[in-house]
């Protein structure tokens, strides 16, 4: 599926521009929420929670009337999210899974998709954008990952944690990958899951490369061409194992083994503008990357 004219390794999309900027934790109620951020050993960008630094010799006077945009981080009970106001969705969402987070009495039926009013109204998606679009409201941080808390599960229904996803993909192959992530969490100390959209270039009939994607609704919510999911496994032995997947945002035969969608982490880093490995190596030198054909 990945050996079509969509290019994963060579794509350079600058999706991570500005990710080293300030942490924005403003919630609808107004108070800051530490949430998962305080528990994460790695966030997929260097110094993501640090203050913005003006490099070079630009005078401070240039910021007199503020900067028009900084990285928009949200720390919620079940995940940390970096929002992309242009696409009306997230650049990435990271969550922590283990045996405790997967257990509980939380009910999906008690949750409703809702606008994220911590996002400026110019840049947020609404339920109306998805209505009649032909796309599912696909979770990035999956609801079923957070049965431990009704609030944690409810937080996954903010539309900032949602992206337009092909219904067949959402309900079959992608769902299988989410289930597999949970099975790994039951057999390891922790699994950190980072999920996000990709907008990959494709060669057209004229032989040139283009990045093309659909938008839906009056707010022009961007439809990703692909999705990635990076799994960082903390084993009881202390070893860290890395598994990274890419799936196209189109119908995928759910009988295809998930191993077929494993890609080198470098291809996701190049395509998304994010960095995972440098941050992981700050924590450990005992890192094993699982790729297609690797011996488990």
C-alpha positions as CSV (number, residue, x, y, z in Angstrom):
1,X,0.0,0.0,0.0
2,X,2.9,2.4,0.8
3,X,4.8,1.8,-2.4
4,X,2.5,3.9,-4.6
5,X,3.3,7.4,-5.8
6,X,2.9,8.7,-2.3
7,X,6.3,9.4,-0.9
8,X,7.0,8.8,2.8
9,X,10.8,9.1,3.2
10,X,11.4,12.1,1.0
11,X,8.5,14.3,2.1
12,X,9.5,17.6,3.8
13,X,6.3,19.4,4.9
14,X,7.5,21.7,7.7
15,X,4.5,20.6,9.8
16,X,6.7,21.1,12.9
17,X,7.4,24.7,12.3
18,X,7.3,26.7,15.5
19,X,6.8,23.6,17.7
20,X,9.5,24.8,20.1
21,X,7.3,27.6,21.3
22,X,5.3,28.3,24.4
23,X,3.0,26.0,26.2
24,X,-0.6,27.0,25.9
25,X,-2.7,25.2,28.5
26,X,-5.8,27.4,28.5
27,X,-9.0,25.4,29.0
28,X,-12.6,26.2,28.6
29,X,-12.9,26.8,32.3
30,X,-9.9,29.1,32.3
31,X,-7.4,27.3,34.7
32,X,-4.2,25.7,33.6
33,X,-4.3,21.9,33.6
34,X,-1.1,19.9,34.0
35,X,-2.7,16.6,33.0
36,X,-0.5,14.1,31.2
37,X,2.3,16.6,30.5
38,X,3.8,16.3,33.9
39,X,4.0,12.5,33.5
40,X,5.5,12.2,30.0
41,X,9.1,11.1,29.7
42,X,9.2,12.3,26.1
43,X,7.3,14.8,23.9
44,X,7.9,14.6,20.2
45,X,9.8,17.9,19.7
46,X,12.9,19.4,21.3
47,X,12.0,21.7,24.2
48,X,8.3,21.7,23.4
49,X,7.3,23.0,26.8
50,X,10.0,25.7,26.9
51,X,9.4,29.4,26.4
52,X,9.8,30.9,23.0
53,X,13.3,32.0,22.2
54,X,14.1,34.7,19.7
55,X,17.2,33.6,18.0
56,X,19.7,36.0,16.3
57,X,19.9,39.7,16.7
58,X,16.2,40.7,16.2
59,X,15.3,43.5,18.7
60,X,12.8,42.8,21.4
61,X,10.9,45.9,20.1
62,X,9.6,43.7,17.3
63,X,7.4,41.8,19.7
64,X,5.8,45.0,21.1
65,X,2.4,44.0,19.8
66,X,2.9,40.3,20.3
67,X,3.7,37.4,18.0
68,X,0.9,36.3,15.6
69,X,1.3,32.6,16.4
70,X,3.1,30.1,18.6
71,X,2.8,26.4,19.2
72,X,-0.6,25.6,20.6
73,X,-0.2,22.9,23.2
74,X,-3.0,21.5,25.2
75,X,-2.4,19.3,28.3
76,X,-5.5,17.3,29.1
77,X,-6.1,14.4,31.5
78,X,-5.6,11.7,28.9
79,X,-3.2,13.3,26.4
80,X,-1.0,16.2,25.3
81,X,-1.9,17.7,21.9
82,X,-0.2,20.2,19.6
83,X,-2.8,22.0,17.6
84,X,-2.5,23.1,14.0
85,X,-4.8,26.1,13.3
86,X,-4.4,25.8,9.6
87,X,-5.6,22.2,9.3
88,X,-8.2,22.6,12.1
89,X,-6.8,19.5,13.7
90,X,-3.7,18.4,15.6
91,X,-0.1,18.1,14.5
92,X,0.3,15.3,17.0
93,X,-1.3,13.8,20.1
94,X,0.6,11.8,22.6
95,X,-0.9,9.5,25.3
96,X,0.3,7.1,27.9
97,X,-1.2,3.6,28.0
98,X,-0.8,0.9,30.6
99,X,-2.9,-1.7,32.4
100,X,-4.4,0.9,34.6
101,X,-5.6,3.3,31.8
102,X,-7.3,0.5,30.0
103,X,-9.4,-0.6,32.9
104,X,-12.5,1.1,34.2
105,X,-16.2,1.7,33.8
106,X,-16.2,4.7,31.5
107,X,-18.8,4.6,28.8
108,X,-18.4,5.9,25.3
109,X,-22.1,6.4,25.1
110,X,-21.8,9.2,27.7
111,X,-19.5,11.2,25.5
112,X,-20.3,13.6,22.7
113,X,-18.1,15.2,20.0
114,X,-17.7,18.8,20.9
115,X,-15.9,21.9,19.7
116,X,-12.7,22.8,21.5
117,X,-13.5,26.3,22.6
118,X,-9.9,26.8,23.8
119,X,-9.1,27.2,20.1
120,X,-9.9,30.6,18.5
121,X,-13.2,30.4,16.6
122,X,-11.5,31.3,13.3
123,X,-9.4,28.1,13.5
124,X,-11.6,25.5,15.1
125,X,-13.6,22.6,13.5
126,X,-17.3,22.1,14.2
127,X,-19.5,19.1,14.0
128,X,-21.3,20.7,11.1
129,X,-18.0,20.5,9.1
130,X,-18.2,16.7,9.2
131,X,-21.9,16.4,8.6
132,X,-22.5,14.9,5.1
133,X,-18.7,15.0,4.3
134,X,-18.4,11.3,3.8
135,X,-15.6,11.1,6.5
136,X,-15.7,9.8,10.0
137,X,-14.6,11.9,13.0
138,X,-11.5,9.9,13.5
139,X,-9.9,10.0,17.0
140,X,-6.2,10.6,17.2
141,X,-6.0,9.7,20.9
142,X,-8.6,6.8,20.9
143,X,-11.5,6.9,23.4
144,X,-11.1,3.2,24.2
145,X,-7.6,3.9,25.5
146,X,-9.0,5.8,28.5
147,X,-11.6,3.7,30.3
148,X,-9.9,4.6,33.6
149,X,-11.7,8.0,33.8
150,X,-15.0,9.3,32.3
151,X,-13.4,12.7,32.0
152,X,-10.3,11.3,30.3
153,X,-12.5,9.5,27.8
154,X,-14.7,12.6,27.3
155,X,-11.6,14.7,26.6
156,X,-10.8,12.5,23.6
157,X,-14.1,13.8,22.0
158,X,-12.8,17.4,21.5
159,X,-12.7,18.0,17.8
160,X,-9.1,19.2,18.2
161,X,-8.3,15.5,18.8
162,X,-10.2,14.5,15.7
163,X,-9.3,14.4,12.0
164,X,-11.4,13.5,8.9
165,X,-10.8,9.8,8.3
166,X,-12.0,7.4,5.7
167,X,-14.9,5.4,7.3
168,X,-13.5,2.0,6.1
169,X,-10.0,2.8,7.4
170,X,-11.4,4.1,10.7
171,X,-13.6,1.1,11.4
172,X,-11.2,-1.6,10.2
173,X,-7.4,-1.4,9.7
174,X,-6.9,1.7,11.9
175,X,-9.1,0.3,14.6
176,X,-7.0,-2.9,14.4
177,X,-3.9,-0.8,15.0
178,X,-5.5,0.9,18.0
179,X,-6.5,-2.5,19.4
180,X,-2.9,-3.8,18.9
181,X,-1.6,-0.7,20.7
182,X,-3.8,-1.6,23.7
183,X,-2.6,-5.3,23.6
184,X,1.0,-4.1,23.8
185,X,0.1,-1.9,26.8
186,X,-1.2,-4.9,28.6
187,X,2.1,-6.7,28.2
188,X,4.6,-3.9,28.9
189,X,5.2,-1.4,31.7
190,X,4.0,1.6,29.6
191,X,3.3,2.4,25.9
192,X,3.5,6.0,24.8
193,X,1.4,6.5,21.6
194,X,1.9,9.5,19.4
195,X,-0.6,9.9,16.5
196,X,-1.0,12.5,13.8
197,X,-1.9,13.4,10.3
198,X,0.5,13.5,7.2
199,X,0.1,15.5,4.0
200,X,2.4,13.7,1.6
201,X,3.4,14.8,-1.9
202,X,2.3,12.8,-4.9
203,X,3.6,12.7,-8.4
204,X,1.0,13.9,-11.0
205,X,0.8,13.1,-14.7
206,X,3.1,16.0,-15.6
207,X,5.9,14.4,-13.6
208,X,5.9,17.1,-10.9
209,X,5.3,16.6,-7.2
210,X,2.3,18.2,-5.5
211,X,0.8,18.2,-2.0
212,X,-3.0,18.0,-2.6
213,X,-5.7,17.3,0.0
214,X,-9.4,17.8,0.3
215,X,-11.0,20.2,2.8
216,X,-14.5,19.8,4.3
217,X,-17.1,22.1,5.8
218,X,-17.3,25.9,6.0
219,X,-14.2,25.9,8.2
220,X,-12.1,24.0,5.6
221,X,-11.0,21.2,7.8
222,X,-8.0,19.5,6.1
223,X,-8.3,15.8,5.1
224,X,-4.9,14.1,5.7
225,X,-3.5,11.9,2.9
226,X,-2.1,9.6,5.6
227,X,-1.9,9.0,9.3
228,X,1.1,8.0,11.5
229,X,1.2,6.2,14.8
230,X,4.5,5.9,16.8
231,X,4.6,3.5,19.7
232,X,7.3,3.9,22.4
233,X,7.3,0.7,24.5
234,X,8.8,0.7,28.0
235,X,9.5,-2.9,28.8
236,X,9.8,-4.2,32.4
237,X,13.5,-5.0,31.6
238,X,14.1,-1.3,31.0
239,X,14.5,-1.7,27.2
240,X,12.8,0.9,25.0
241,X,11.2,-0.4,21.8
242,X,10.0,1.8,19.0
243,X,7.4,0.9,16.4
244,X,6.2,3.4,13.8
245,X,3.3,3.0,11.4
246,X,1.9,4.9,8.4
247,X,-1.5,4.2,6.8
248,X,-3.1,5.9,3.8
249,X,-6.4,7.7,4.5
250,X,-8.3,5.4,2.2
251,X,-9.9,2.0,2.4
252,X,-7.3,-0.6,3.6
253,X,-7.9,-4.3,3.6
254,X,-8.0,-5.2,7.2
255,X,-6.6,-8.6,6.4
256,X,-3.2,-7.1,5.5
257,X,-0.9,-7.7,8.5
258,X,-0.1,-4.6,10.5
259,X,3.6,-5.3,10.0
260,X,3.2,-4.2,6.4
261,X,2.6,-0.7,7.6
262,X,5.7,-0.5,9.7
263,X,8.1,2.2,8.4
264,X,11.4,3.6,9.6
265,X,10.9,6.3,12.2
266,X,13.1,8.6,10.1
267,X,10.5,8.6,7.3
268,X,7.9,9.9,9.8
269,X,10.3,12.5,11.2
270,X,11.1,13.8,7.7
271,X,7.5,13.9,6.6
272,X,6.0,15.4,9.7
273,X,8.7,17.8,10.8
274,X,8.7,16.2,14.2
275,X,11.6,14.5,16.1
276,X,11.3,11.4,18.3
277,X,14.6,9.7,18.4
278,X,16.8,12.6,19.8
279,X,14.4,13.0,22.7
280,X,14.2,9.3,23.5
281,X,18.0,9.0,23.4
282,X,18.1,11.7,26.1
283,X,16.4,9.2,28.4
284,X,18.1,5.9,27.3
285,X,20.7,4.4,25.1
286,X,18.9,1.0,25.2
287,X,16.6,1.6,22.2
288,X,15.4,-1.0,19.7
289,X,13.5,0.0,16.6
290,X,11.1,-2.6,15.1
291,X,10.8,-2.4,11.4
292,X,9.1,-4.7,8.8
293,X,10.8,-8.1,8.9
294,X,12.5,-7.5,12.3
295,X,12.8,-10.4,14.7
296,X,10.7,-9.7,17.8
